Every structure is written in structure tokens, then in C-alpha cells.
Amino acid sequence: MTQKEKAEELVLKYSILKDGHNHLVKQCALIAVDEIINALEEHSWQNLKIINYYQEVKTEIEKL
């Protein structure tokens, strides 16, 4: 799955909150991605490739 596809998937999962609040949906998805990145950073530098992937997912969410 590309970073853009993952970004769209995460935003879609939060769309139940939307009700015209796209900014809120994006913020929730960004919080989730930050949590993933933080958890990976705590466990090992071996996760660098995954961390980079999710940092690019954040960039894609911000573009939506």
C-alpha cells in the first residue's frame, strides 16, 4: 500500500466523525500516525524504514 493510499484509508476510518469537520478527521488521523511513529522510535532504529513510511503518510494526510 502506498503512503497516499494509507493516508486515505486512515482519514476514511475517521470519517464517521466528519459531519463537515474535515480538519478534525485529519487531526485524528495525524494523531494516530504520530502514535505509531513514537512507538516505533522507542523500540528500535531497525524500524527506520517503517518510520519513514508513516512520516510520508502524515505528509499525504496533510495534503488531503
N, C-alpha and C positions, 0 to 999 in steps of 0.2 A: 504494500500500500504506500503510495506516495505521501509526502508530508502534506500536500494540499488535500488529498483525499481524507487523511486522518483528521485534519483541521475541520473539514466539512462534516465529517462523522461526529466529532465531539460537539460542534455547535448544534448539529441536528439533535443530538441526545438531550441537550439543554433547551431545545426549542419549546418544550412544554411550559417553560417559564415565560416565554416570549411576550404574548399579549401586547405587541407593539413596543417591546423593550429590547431591541436587538443589542444594545450596548450591554445590558445586564446578562444576556445569553453569552456574549463574547467574554465578558469578565469572568463568568463561571467557568467557561472552558479554559481560559488562561490560568485561573487558579488551579484547576486540575492538572494542567501541564506543568506548572511550577512545582506542584507537589511531587509529580513523577520525577522531574529533574532533581529536586532536592534529595529524594530517596536514593536515586542512582548515584549522586555525588557522594553521599555518605557511605556507600558500600564499597566502591572500588573505582579506581581510574580505568579499569577494564571496560567500564560501561561508557566510555567516552563516545563511541560511535552512536550509541542509543541516545546519549545526552544531546549530541549534535542533531540527531534526527528530531527530537522533541523541541529543541530550540528553533528549528526550521518550521515545525508545526505551529509554534507560537507566532512566528512571522506570518504564516499563512492565515491564521485566525485573525490577526490584526488587519489583514488585507480584506477580509470578508465584509 
